[in-house]
Amino acid sequence: MANYRKGKDPRGSSNDRLRRKLWMLAMFGDHESCPCTHCGCKLTLERLEADRIVPGGSYKRSNIQPSCGPCNRLRGDSPITPYRPHVTIKEKAA
């Protein structure tokens, strides 16, 4: 069970989670799909999970990367990525 402090979900509201996924689709993909950081499989909104780079850290944009469920669970709380990263971050437009 997740660690909930003061009754709040650390992942945020369902709207927060949706915005986070849409951001990852845009930043790491083509707005409709993006590759899993770990195995490179194609992720859509339904399959996309936010994998925290620093396990147990915040869900800030600087600490999340796209992951499929199996890779996210395989990695667990390990700071080590189980596979060679397959994702490149798009440069911000000026």
NUSE-29751 format. One line per field, with one value per residue (C-alpha): residue number from 1; y, z, x. Coordinates in nm, 2 decimals. Example, Ala and Ser with C-alpha at 12.3 -4.5 7.8 and 13.67 -1.06 7.14 Angstrom:
BEGIN
nr: 1|2;
Y: -0.45|-0.11;
Z: 0.78|0.71;
X: 1.23|1.37;
! end
This chain:
BEGIN
nr: 1|2|3|4|5|6|7|8|9|10|11|12|13|14|15|16|17|18|19|20|21|22|23|24|25|26|27|28|29|30|31|32|33|34|35|36|37|38|39|40|41|42|43|44|45|46|47|48|49|50|51|52|53|54|55|56|57|58|59|60|61|62|63|64|65|66|67|68|69|70|71|72|73|74|75|76|77|78|79|80|81|82|83|84|85|86|87|88|89|90|91|92|93|94;
Y: 0.00|0.35|0.57|0.84|1.13|1.33|1.13|1.27|1.06|1.16|1.12|1.41|1.41|1.23|1.56|1.60|1.25|1.31|1.64|1.46|1.19|1.44|1.63|1.31|1.23|1.57|1.59|1.24|1.16|1.30|1.39|1.06|0.80|0.78|0.51|0.34|0.47|0.12|-0.12|0.12|-0.02|0.22|0.38|0.55|0.75|0.43|0.23|0.52|0.53|0.80|0.64|0.85|0.89|0.92|0.65|0.78|1.14|1.39|1.37|1.70|1.70|1.69|1.36|1.16|0.96|0.75|0.38|0.08|-0.10|-0.41|-0.20|0.03|-0.26|-0.44|-0.13|-0.08|0.13|0.07|0.37|0.16|0.15|-0.21|-0.15|0.10|0.42|0.46|0.81|1.15|1.47|1.73|2.07|2.35|2.60|2.94;
Z: 0.00|-0.08|0.19|0.24|0.46|0.61|0.39|0.06|-0.23|-0.30|-0.67|-0.66|-0.78|-1.09|-1.28|-1.16|-1.29|-1.63|-1.67|-1.58|-1.84|-2.11|-2.04|-2.07|-2.40|-2.53|-2.39|-2.47|-2.77|-3.03|-2.79|-2.86|-2.77|-2.63|-2.56|-2.22|-2.08|-1.99|-2.27|-2.55|-2.60|-2.73|-2.46|-2.50|-2.24|-2.11|-2.07|-1.96|-1.60|-1.43|-1.31|-1.05|-1.13|-0.76|-0.60|-0.33|-0.45|-0.57|-0.89|-1.02|-1.39|-1.33|-1.14|-1.37|-1.68|-1.89|-1.81|-1.89|-1.59|-1.60|-1.61|-1.34|-1.11|-1.20|-1.11|-0.78|-0.53|-0.69|-0.81|-1.09|-1.42|-1.52|-1.89|-2.10|-2.14|-2.47|-2.43|-2.53|-2.39|-2.64|-2.62|-2.50|-2.77|-2.73;
X: 0.00|0.12|0.26|-0.01|0.08|-0.21|-0.46|-0.32|-0.20|0.17|0.10|-0.15|-0.51|-0.63|-0.60|-0.24|-0.16|-0.33|-0.13|0.19|0.12|0.03|0.35|0.56|0.39|0.48|0.83|0.95|0.73|0.50|0.20|0.04|0.30|0.65|0.90|0.96|1.28|1.39|1.29|1.18|0.83|0.57|0.36|0.02|-0.17|-0.33|0.00|0.22|0.35|0.56|0.88|1.06|1.43|1.51|1.29|1.07|1.14|0.89|0.68|0.84|0.90|1.28|1.24|1.00|1.06|0.82|0.80|0.58|0.42|0.65|0.97|0.84|0.77|1.10|1.29|1.10|1.29|1.63|1.82|1.95|1.77|1.73|1.79|1.99|1.79|1.61|1.46|1.59|1.44|1.33|1.49|1.27|1.17|1.32;
! end
